[in-house]
Amino acid sequence: MARYTGPSYKKARHVGFSISETGKELARRPYGPGQHGNARKGKLSDYGTQLKEKQKVRFMYGLNEKQFKKTFKEAEKLKGIHGTNFLRLLESRLDNLVYRIGFSTTRRGARQLVNHGHITVNGKKVDIPSYRVKVGDVISLKEDDKNLKIVTESLAKITKRVDFITYDENKMEATYVRLPERNELNADIDEALIVEFYNK
């Protein structure tokens, strides 16, 4: 299944979850898209509930099904709680961290910045959005790209960053200082349902 590239608001309303984590998608119409979106309120089966949870997270991080399942399998091999490890691996993706830093207002925009070669990790250009950033790695913009209008506008909107990233405003670079704790990630995600979905 290919990555979804259509309207993010429609997908957010379909799963009843703010993919951007801002709540904007559901502010005006907190129900499914389409003519009968407000009327579809049937009770979901256990499978349906698990599938919906998986889709929430997959759409949020912008992965296709193959990438998502591969990351889930990788998390299975790590020590600790499977669901928490899975979310940590997703958070460690380069495109997600570029978004968390504030170089882009959306994960989709952050992926584009990476794809177009604007981002460096430890001084070297990395153009793979799924690149796994390690603790201690430094993420920055290429020197020629530090005045990109889209980046400066995005940075101007930042009011608070996550605690597992430190940011140097003078150098316009961020360090991934540690793995996130579960309580620092989205509380509206029930990763146990995703584990149940794949372990059937």
N, C-alpha and C positions, 0 to 999 in steps of 0.2 A: 504494500500500500504506500503510495507516494505521500510526501508531506503535504499537509493542507496549506494552501496559499490564498484561500478566499477570505472573506470578511471575518475578522477575529470576533467582532461583536456578536455575529450570528452564532458562532460556535460557543461563545461564553453563555449566551442565552439558552442554547440547546442543552448544555450540561448544568446550567444554573450556578455558575461559578465564575468569578472574575479572573480571567486568564492573565490580565495585566497586573493583578493584585491591587488595583486602585479602586475597584468597585464601580468605575464609570460605565462599564458595559450594561450593568443591571440597574443603574440609577433610575432611568425613565421607564424601562419595560422589563421587569424582573420575571419574565416568563419566556417560554420557547418561541422561536421565530415562526412566521407564517400566519395565515389567516386564522387558524384554530389554535395558535400557540398558547393562548390563555385558558383553553378548555381542556388541554391534555394534562390531566392530573391523576391518571391511574396509578395504583400502587405497583412499584417495581418488585420483581422477583429478586432473590438473593443474587442470582447471576447478573441481573440487570443493574443492581446496586454496585456490584463489584466492577462491572464493565464501565459504568458511568464514572466511577472513581479513577479508573485507569485512564479514561479519555480526558478527564479534567487535567491530570498531571501531564499527559502526553501533549495536549494542546498548549498548556502553560509553557512548557519548555521548548515546544516547537519541533518535536521529533517525529519521524515516521515510525511505523510499527516495528520494523526490523531493528532500528537503532534502539528503540525503547526496550525491547525484549533482550537485546544483547547486553545493554547496561544492567538490566535486572539480573541477568545470569552472572555478570561480573560481581555484582554486589553479594550474590549468594556465596561466593568464595572467600569473602572477607570476614574477619572476626567481628563479633558484635551482633546487633539486631539487624536482621536482613532489610527491613523496610527503611530504617534510619540510614543504613549504609547506601541504599539505593538513592535516597534523596540527596545524600552528600555527594555521590558521584554525579548526579545531575547538576548540582550547584557548582561543581568543579569544572564544568564545561567552560571553555573560553568565551563563547558567545554570551552565556549567562553572566559571567563575571564582568564582562564589558558593560552589560546592562546594569548590574549591581553597582558598578563604579559610578555610572552616570554619563558615560560617553554617548549613550543613546537612551531615548525615553521608552523604547520597546525592545523586547528580545529579538524581534524580527529585524529591527534596524541595527541592532548590535551584530547580528549574524551577517548583515550586509557589509558593515564596517570591516569585519574579519575577512570575509570573502574577497573584498576589494583590496586587501593588503595594507590597510591603514594601521593595524595593530602589531605590536611587538611583545614578545615574552622574553625577559632577560636580555633585551637588546637585539633579538633576532626576529625578523618578520615571520609571523605565523598566520596563514590564511585558511586554516581548517577550523571551522566553528566548533566541532566536537573535540578539539584538542583538550586533553585532560591537564589542567593546571595543577601543579604540585604546591604544597605548603612551602612558602618562602619565595615562590616565583614573583617576579615583578612585571606587571602589565602596564604598557604605555602606548602612546601614539607615536607613529613615525615622526621624526623631527619636522618634516615638511608639512605634516598634517595637523599640527597642534592648533592651527588657526582655522580649521574647518568650521564653517558657519553652523552646520548641523550639530557639531560636537559642542561648541561654545554655548549654543542656545540650550542644549540639553543639560550641560553642567550648571547653567544659571538657574535651572528649575530644581536642582537638588537641595533638599532641606536636611536630610539625614541619610547616612549610609549604614549598612550592616556592620556589626562589630568585628566580623572575621576578616574585614578588609581595612587596611590603613591607606590613606590617600595623601600624597604630597602635592599641594596646589601649585607650588612653584615649578616643580618638575613635570607636573601633569602625569604622574605615574602612581600606581597603586600596588600594594603588596598583599598577597593572599597569606595572611599571618597564621591561620589555623583552620581546621575543618569546622563547619558550623555545628552548633548544638541543636538538637531537635526543637527545643523551645524557641529558637531563633528563626525557624522556618514556618511556612504557612500553617496555621493552626486548623484551617478548614480542610486540610488533606488528611484522609485516614489511610495511610500507607498499608495498614494491615489488610485492608480489603483488596489491594493490588496483589499482595502476597498470596492471599486466598485465591484470587482469580487465576494466577499463573500456576499455582500448586494443585489445581484440580486434576 
